[in-house]
Amino acid sequence: MFHEHITVISPSVCKEIEDMALEGFVTWISRSYVPGDLKNFDMVLAATDDREVNHTVFLEARREKIPVNISDCKEECSFYFPSVIKDGDIVIGVTSGGADHKKTKQTADRIRSLIWNQKD
């Protein structure tokens, strides 16, 4: 079962995440990741600028059978985030399987343009 709470583990965060932590929307643990941090998580995103840390997160997530998205290595992802287009009750997801985020965004933007330009 997925929980509706987000935990960010990072020595520093952007102002928006810091504000969300102050407002109680996310939990910010102000330190670097250490093995064992993933216990009881339902889903994990690793987006550090350190390949070794991202890989260690991947290994722990795989061992714990937690779905994981590793920002710098599509081969270590067990899921990808699609670009989502919504039009009323219609929902369209576009993904490149982690291969080309820019092309995914461009394709989603083209689909949005086609949908919105076709409206009566």
PLY file of the C-alpha trace (Angstrom):
ply
format ascii 1.0
element vertex 120
property float x
property float y
property float z
element edge 119
property int vertex1
property int vertex2
end_header
0.00 0.00 0.00
1.32 3.44 -0.91
1.42 6.22 1.63
0.75 9.81 0.70
3.84 11.24 2.34
7.16 12.19 0.79
10.51 11.98 2.55
13.52 13.81 1.12
16.97 12.76 2.30
19.51 15.39 1.30
22.01 17.68 3.01
20.41 20.60 1.16
17.22 21.24 -0.79
15.76 24.00 -2.93
13.61 26.68 -1.31
10.37 25.08 -2.53
11.12 21.76 -0.82
12.31 23.53 2.31
9.02 25.46 2.40
7.01 22.26 1.89
8.92 20.69 4.80
8.16 23.69 7.01
4.48 23.40 6.09
4.47 19.65 6.85
3.88 18.46 3.29
7.20 16.59 3.16
9.70 15.30 5.68
13.21 16.58 5.06
16.05 14.59 6.61
18.98 17.00 6.37
21.87 14.62 5.70
23.25 12.33 3.01
21.72 8.94 2.26
23.05 6.00 4.26
22.29 2.33 3.59
19.18 1.30 5.49
17.34 4.56 4.80
14.91 2.90 2.41
13.32 0.66 5.02
9.52 1.03 4.91
9.51 3.20 1.77
6.99 2.34 -0.95
8.83 3.98 -3.83
12.27 5.57 -4.21
13.75 8.25 -6.44
17.49 8.77 -6.48
18.54 12.04 -8.07
21.93 12.87 -6.61
24.95 14.08 -8.54
26.91 11.08 -7.23
26.80 7.93 -9.38
28.03 5.76 -6.49
25.25 6.95 -4.17
22.59 6.48 -6.86
23.87 2.96 -7.54
23.88 2.10 -3.82
20.27 3.33 -3.57
19.40 1.12 -6.56
21.00 -1.95 -4.96
19.17 -1.41 -1.66
15.84 -0.79 -3.40
16.25 -3.93 -5.52
17.16 -5.99 -2.44
14.12 -4.61 -0.57
11.87 -5.05 -3.65
11.00 -1.34 -3.71
10.15 0.31 -7.06
12.99 2.70 -7.88
13.80 5.43 -10.38
17.48 6.33 -10.69
17.85 9.68 -12.45
21.21 9.03 -14.10
20.83 5.40 -15.19
17.74 4.10 -16.98
19.00 0.50 -16.66
18.64 0.81 -12.88
15.03 2.03 -13.05
12.14 -0.31 -12.36
9.69 2.41 -13.49
9.65 5.68 -15.43
7.54 8.78 -15.05
5.44 9.44 -18.12
4.50 12.86 -19.35
0.75 13.01 -18.67
-1.79 14.77 -20.86
-5.32 15.17 -19.49
-8.38 16.32 -21.38
-11.52 15.84 -19.35
-11.87 12.11 -18.72
-9.15 11.23 -21.25
-5.64 10.64 -19.89
-2.66 9.99 -22.16
0.79 8.97 -20.90
3.92 9.39 -23.01
7.26 7.81 -22.15
10.46 6.93 -23.95
11.33 4.23 -21.43
13.86 6.56 -19.86
15.79 6.93 -23.11
15.04 10.54 -24.06
13.29 12.85 -21.60
13.51 15.82 -23.97
11.82 13.92 -26.80
9.13 12.68 -24.40
8.37 16.26 -23.36
8.35 17.48 -26.97
5.97 14.67 -28.00
3.63 15.37 -25.08
3.64 19.08 -25.94
2.73 18.26 -29.57
-0.15 16.03 -28.42
-1.40 18.76 -26.04
-1.27 21.26 -28.90
-3.23 18.95 -31.19
-5.89 18.29 -28.55
-6.34 21.93 -27.57
-6.28 23.20 -31.16
-9.00 20.72 -32.16
-11.49 21.89 -29.51
-14.78 23.29 -30.79
0 1
1 2
2 3
3 4
4 5
5 6
6 7
7 8
8 9
9 10
10 11
11 12
12 13
13 14
14 15
15 16
16 17
17 18
18 19
19 20
20 21
21 22
22 23
23 24
24 25
25 26
26 27
27 28
28 29
29 30
30 31
31 32
32 33
33 34
34 35
35 36
36 37
37 38
38 39
39 40
40 41
41 42
42 43
43 44
44 45
45 46
46 47
47 48
48 49
49 50
50 51
51 52
52 53
53 54
54 55
55 56
56 57
57 58
58 59
59 60
60 61
61 62
62 63
63 64
64 65
65 66
66 67
67 68
68 69
69 70
70 71
71 72
72 73
73 74
74 75
75 76
76 77
77 78
78 79
79 80
80 81
81 82
82 83
83 84
84 85
85 86
86 87
87 88
88 89
89 90
90 91
91 92
92 93
93 94
94 95
95 96
96 97
97 98
98 99
99 100
100 101
101 102
102 103
103 104
104 105
105 106
106 107
107 108
108 109
109 110
110 111
111 112
112 113
113 114
114 115
115 116
116 117
117 118
118 119
